Each structure stands twice: as structure tokens, then as C-alpha cells.
């Protein structure tokens, strides 16, 4: 029974895909910046981005989320099994809860990992842009940026209706 549960956990744990630990966005050296300066700034901005997500890597966020889901699933399964079938039901319920929690945990782990990666990338890009480096974007995105900027005299909104 224990070996089957361990095998299930290992198989389900392999389902959690995690992005790389580091930026997943392109940043180019700014005008007039040499490569050595770019590398120095890039190292500093990686540290800033890491600190902005609490020093956690996407791998750690995924692992923590997956383990928490498996633990909660085991506890709920054991409680339900004990209520329905006594001590033998608790073991079966715990096993089923562990498998279900691990399965649900793989989805939560992936989502946690992606969210953390996005926050890391935003901090990294903000830092590099502030240091004068370039963040490339598509033509469509650049057109949206230009059209969203307000150009003209300020007109206050009308007063609210009475």
C-alpha cells in the first residue's frame, strides 16, 4: 500500500512543469551601454527581482504548493474514511486523499510557479529599464502603447448626476 502511494506521488509530482529560475524575458543593452555594464546591471536586477518575490524560485513555489495540496488531501481523505469506515477506512481514505491531493497539487504547483515567474520578470524588466536598457516589444504592442497615451488638453470629467 505504501509503495503504491509513493509511486503515485512520484508519478504525479513529475506532472508539475516549472519555468526556469531566472528571467524569461528579453532585455537588450541600452544605447551607449557596453556589454560589461549590461552584465553588471543584469546581475543586480536579478538580485532585485529575486528579492521582490521573497527570494523564492518558481521551483520552490511549485514544490510548496504541490506538497501542501497532498497534505491537505491526505488529511481530508483520512477524516472522511474514518467517519465512513473506521480505522481501515481511514487508511484507504488517506491513500485516496493523498493521490487526489497530489493530482490537484500538480495543477496548483504549475499555477504558483507561473505567477511567481511573472512577478519576477516584471521586477527584472522594471529594474533593467530604469537603468537605461531596452525592453523590446512587438509593433502591435507598441501601437497600443502609443494610442493609449493621452495627447491633448486636459478636460475634467462631468459632475456626477444628481
N, C-alpha and C positions, 0 to 999 in steps of 0.2 A: 504493500500500500504506500509506504513512504517513498520507495524508489519510483513508483508511478507518478506520485505527486511531484517529486523532484524533477523527473524527466519532463513533465508537463510544464513546470515553471521555466525550465531552461529553454524549452521549445518556444514558449510564448514570449519569454524575455528577448529572444532573438528577433521578434517581430518589431521591436521598437527601433525605428530608424532615427538617428540623430545627426544633425548637421555638424560640420567641422567646428572645432574650437578655435575661433578667430573670426575675422571679418569675412563676410560672404558678399561684399560689395566692392566695386572698383573705384579706386581713387587714384588720380594722376597727379604728378608733381605740378605745382603751381608755376606760373610764368616767372622766370628768373630764379627758380629754386633748383639747385643741383641735387643729384641722387643721394649724396651723403646726408644733406639736410632733410630730404624726404624720408630717408630711413630713420633718422633721429626722431623726427616728428611722428612717424608711423609707430615707432616703439612706444613713445609717450602716449599716443592716442589709444593704443591697445590697452595700456595700463588704465587710462581714464575710462574706457568703455567697460573694462572688466570690473572696475570699482563701481561703475554706475549700475551694474546688475548684481552687486553684492559679492563680487569675487567668484560667483558660481559659473561653471561652464554649462553649456547646453547638455552635455553628457550627465553632469551631476543632477540637473533639474529633471531630466528624463528618468534617471535611476531613482531619485527620491519619490517622484510621482508614481512610478510603477510599483515600488515596494510598499508605499502607503496603501495603494489600491488592493494589493494582495493581502496585506494585514487586515484591512477592514473587511474584505470579502471572507477571509477565514473566520473572523470573529462573528460576523453575521451568520455565516453558514453553520458554525458550531452552535450558536444560540438557537437557531431555527431547528437544527437537528435534535438538540437536547429537548426542546419543547415538544417536538413531534414523536421522537423515538427513543428517548432516554440516552444512556451513555453511548450505546452503539450508534444511535442516530446522530449524536454529536460528532463522532469521528467521521462518519460519512458526510454530514453537513459541512464539517470543517474542510474536508477534502474538496467537496464541490464548490464551497465558497472560495477556497484558495485558487482553484482553477478559474472560476468566474472572475475573481478579483484580479488575477494575473492577466486574463484576457482583456478586461476593461482597462487595466493599468497600462497595457501597451498603447492603447489609444490616447490615454491621458498623458503618458510619457512623451509621445510624439508631439502633442499639442503644447505641453510645457516647454519642450525643447525649442520648438519653432518660435514661441512667444519670447523666450529668453534671447534667442538669436536675433530677432528683430530689434529688441531693445538694445542689444549690444551693438548692432550695426548702426542704429540711429546715433548712439553716443559717439561711436567711432567717426562717422561721417561729420557730425557737428564739430568735433574736435579738429579734424583734418581741414575742414572748410574754414574754420576760424583761424587756422594757421596759414591760410592762403593757398591751399591746394584745391584742385579741381574735382568736382563730382560730375561725371558725365551723365547725360540723360538723353532719351530719345527725342526726336523732333516733335512728336506729338505731345510729349510731356512738356517740352519747352514752350510750345504754342499755348498749352493750357496755362502754364505759369504766367506768360505774358498777358494773356487775355483776362486772367483773374486779378491782375494788378489794377488798382483804381487809378485812372488818369483823368483828371478834370477837377473843377472847383468842388469844394465840399458843400453838399446840400443836406441839412439836417432832416431827419425823418419827420413825418407829420405828427401832430399830437395825437394821443390815443382818443378813441371815440368816447363820448360821454353817455 
